[in-house]
Amino acid sequence: MNQGAASELRPTTNTGAQRIARVYAEAFLNAAHQRGQTDAAVEEMESLHSLFATDPSFAEFVASGAIGRRHKEAAFQKIFGGRTSEVFLNFLLVLNDHQRLELFPTILHQVRQIMDARSRRIRVQVKSAVPLDDTHRLRLEDDIRKTMRLEPVVEAKVEPELLGGLVVRVGDWLFDGSVRTELEHIRNEVTARSSYEIQSRRDRFGTASGD
């Protein structure tokens, strides 16, 4: 998939586009709620978003401005008709009619925010040099739950090159002293595990090399 198509299928930082996406997100959720299909429709949005990552050709098809609306509509009807909720299919067709398909990831981002607010959830992005084990994950969730009085939804990602061992982002939230202290404990433990694994790899390499 070309770089242009890929960039069009990522959430935008453009404030005007985000406002438009918010309107679509609220309309989508209201329509789904009226039909009792909220959970199913949101899950279908998530599935389509995942499909963009696993099927670049389909993502390029959706993002392409060279492919006419009628051709895309026929494709959506064939692919999703009878296999998804009516709300979800109608939503795609409306985006197609208004030439707003490139806003899909941004609309999904807005949908997540609205759903999180309604359920008093907050998304926590965790990057660590080694996988976060259950003990550290539960401790982190408990700290955030107590501090923010919201239910954390942890999105963990492993980045072996991460020198600090652990990076936690909760929106723009600045942790208070107690949480910083606990977070530092977790960070130190994860960093120690990272250092141990790096040294273990060196030892294995040294042995294999006969050093």
C-alpha positions as CSV (number, residue, x, y, z in Angstrom):
1,M,0.0,0.0,0.0
2,N,1.4,3.4,-0.8
3,Q,2.3,5.9,1.9
4,G,-0.5,8.2,1.0
5,A,-3.2,5.6,1.5
6,A,-1.6,4.5,4.8
7,S,-1.6,8.0,6.2
8,E,-5.2,8.5,5.3
9,L,-6.2,5.5,7.4
10,R,-4.7,6.7,10.7
11,P,-6.4,9.0,13.2
12,T,-5.9,12.6,12.2
13,T,-4.6,15.4,14.4
14,N,-6.5,18.0,12.5
15,T,-8.9,19.7,14.9
16,G,-11.5,20.5,12.3
17,A,-11.5,16.8,11.1
18,Q,-11.7,15.6,14.7
19,R,-14.8,17.7,15.3
20,I,-16.5,16.3,12.2
21,A,-15.4,12.8,13.4
22,R,-17.0,13.4,16.8
23,V,-20.3,14.2,15.1
24,Y,-20.2,11.0,13.1
25,A,-19.2,9.0,16.2
26,E,-22.1,10.3,18.3
27,A,-24.6,9.7,15.4
28,F,-23.3,6.2,15.0
29,L,-23.6,5.4,18.7
30,N,-27.0,6.9,18.9
31,A,-28.3,4.9,16.0
32,A,-26.7,1.7,17.4
33,H,-28.3,2.4,20.8
34,Q,-31.7,2.9,19.4
35,R,-31.5,-0.6,17.7
36,G,-29.9,-2.3,20.7
37,Q,-26.8,-3.0,18.6
38,T,-24.2,-0.8,20.3
39,D,-21.8,-3.5,21.4
40,A,-22.0,-5.4,18.1
41,A,-21.7,-2.3,16.0
42,V,-18.6,-1.0,17.9
43,E,-17.0,-4.5,17.7
44,E,-17.6,-4.4,13.9
45,M,-15.8,-1.1,13.7
46,E,-12.9,-2.5,15.6
47,S,-12.8,-5.5,13.3
48,L,-12.7,-3.3,10.2
49,H,-9.9,-1.3,11.7
50,S,-7.9,-4.5,12.3
51,L,-8.6,-5.6,8.8
52,F,-6.9,-2.4,7.5
53,A,-3.7,-3.6,9.2
54,T,-3.9,-7.2,8.0
55,D,-5.1,-6.5,4.4
56,P,-3.3,-3.4,3.0
57,S,-4.9,-3.8,-0.4
58,F,-8.4,-3.4,1.2
59,A,-7.2,-0.4,3.1
60,E,-5.9,1.1,-0.1
61,F,-9.2,0.4,-1.8
62,V,-11.1,2.2,0.9
63,A,-8.8,5.2,1.0
64,S,-8.4,5.6,-2.7
65,G,-10.0,8.7,-4.2
66,A,-9.6,7.3,-7.7
67,I,-12.3,4.6,-7.0
68,G,-15.9,5.8,-7.5
69,R,-18.5,5.9,-4.7
70,R,-20.8,3.5,-6.5
71,H,-18.0,0.9,-6.9
72,K,-17.2,1.1,-3.2
73,E,-20.9,0.9,-2.3
74,A,-21.3,-2.3,-4.3
75,A,-18.2,-3.7,-2.7
76,F,-19.4,-2.9,0.8
77,Q,-22.8,-4.4,0.1
78,K,-21.2,-7.6,-1.2
79,I,-18.7,-7.9,1.7
80,F,-20.8,-6.8,4.6
81,G,-24.4,-7.2,3.6
82,G,-26.1,-9.8,5.7
83,R,-22.9,-10.4,7.7
84,T,-22.8,-7.3,9.9
85,S,-25.3,-5.2,11.8
86,E,-27.5,-2.9,9.8
87,V,-26.2,0.1,11.7
88,F,-22.6,-0.7,10.8
89,L,-23.3,-1.2,7.1
90,N,-25.4,2.0,6.9
91,F,-22.6,3.9,8.6
92,L,-20.1,2.8,6.0
93,L,-22.5,3.7,3.2
94,V,-23.1,7.2,4.7
95,L,-19.3,7.8,5.0
96,N,-18.9,6.7,1.4
97,D,-21.7,8.9,0.2
98,H,-20.2,11.9,1.9
99,Q,-16.7,11.0,0.9
100,R,-15.6,10.7,4.5
101,L,-14.2,7.1,4.5
102,E,-10.7,8.5,5.3
103,L,-12.1,9.7,8.7
104,F,-12.9,6.1,9.8
105,P,-9.9,5.7,12.1
106,T,-10.6,9.1,13.7
107,I,-14.3,8.3,14.1
108,L,-13.4,5.0,15.8
109,H,-11.0,6.9,18.1
110,Q,-13.9,9.3,19.0
111,V,-16.2,6.3,19.5
112,R,-13.7,4.8,22.0
113,Q,-13.5,8.0,23.9
114,I,-17.3,8.3,24.2
115,M,-17.7,4.7,25.2
116,D,-14.9,5.0,27.8
117,A,-16.5,8.1,29.3
118,R,-19.9,6.5,29.5
119,S,-18.3,3.4,31.2
120,R,-15.9,5.5,33.4
121,R,-12.9,3.8,31.7
122,I,-9.6,5.3,30.9
123,R,-7.0,3.9,28.5
124,V,-3.5,3.4,29.7
125,Q,-0.7,3.0,27.2
126,V,2.2,1.0,28.6
127,K,5.4,0.4,26.8
128,S,8.0,-1.9,28.3
129,A,11.3,-3.4,27.3
130,V,10.0,-6.9,28.4
131,P,6.4,-8.1,28.7
132,L,4.6,-6.7,31.7
133,D,3.8,-9.7,33.9
134,D,0.5,-10.1,35.7
135,T,1.7,-8.9,39.1
136,H,3.1,-5.6,37.7
137,R,0.1,-5.1,35.5
138,L,-2.4,-5.6,38.4
139,R,-0.4,-3.2,40.6
140,L,-0.3,-0.6,37.9
141,E,-4.1,-0.9,37.3
142,D,-4.8,-0.7,41.0
143,D,-2.7,2.5,41.4
144,I,-4.5,4.2,38.5
145,R,-7.9,3.0,39.7
146,K,-7.4,4.4,43.1
147,T,-5.9,7.7,41.9
148,M,-8.2,8.5,39.1
149,R,-11.4,6.6,40.2
150,L,-11.7,5.2,36.7
151,E,-11.4,1.7,35.4
152,P,-8.1,1.4,33.5
153,V,-7.9,-0.3,30.1
154,V,-4.3,-1.2,29.7
155,E,-2.9,-1.3,26.1
156,A,0.5,-2.9,26.5
157,K,3.3,-2.9,23.9
158,V,6.7,-4.4,24.1
159,E,9.6,-2.3,22.8
160,P,12.9,-4.2,23.5
161,E,15.0,-1.1,22.6
162,L,13.3,0.9,25.4
163,L,16.2,1.9,27.7
164,G,14.0,3.2,30.5
165,G,12.4,-0.2,31.0
166,L,8.9,1.2,31.3
167,V,6.8,4.1,30.0
168,V,3.2,4.7,31.1
169,R,0.9,7.3,29.5
170,V,-2.6,8.1,30.8
171,G,-3.7,10.9,28.6
172,D,-2.0,14.1,29.8
173,W,-2.3,13.0,33.5
174,L,0.5,13.9,35.8
175,F,0.9,11.3,38.5
176,D,0.9,12.4,42.2
177,G,3.8,11.5,44.5
178,S,2.4,8.2,45.7
179,V,1.7,6.9,42.3
180,R,5.1,8.1,41.0
181,T,6.8,6.2,43.8
182,E,4.9,3.0,43.0
183,L,5.5,3.5,39.3
184,E,9.2,4.0,40.0
185,H,9.2,0.7,41.9
186,I,7.6,-1.1,38.9
187,R,9.9,0.6,36.5
188,N,13.0,-0.4,38.4
189,E,11.9,-4.0,38.5
190,V,11.1,-4.1,34.8
191,T,14.4,-2.4,34.1
192,A,16.2,-5.0,36.2
193,R,14.5,-7.8,34.2
194,S,15.5,-6.1,31.0
195,S,19.1,-5.9,32.1
196,Y,19.1,-9.5,33.1
197,E,17.7,-10.6,29.8
198,I,20.3,-8.5,27.9
199,Q,23.1,-10.0,29.9
200,S,21.7,-13.5,29.4
201,R,21.7,-13.0,25.7
202,R,25.3,-11.8,25.8
203,D,26.3,-14.9,27.9
204,R,24.6,-17.2,25.4
205,F,26.3,-15.4,22.5
206,G,29.7,-15.6,24.2
207,T,29.2,-19.4,24.9
208,A,28.1,-20.0,21.3
209,S,31.2,-18.1,20.0
210,G,33.5,-20.1,22.3
211,D,34.7,-17.1,24.3
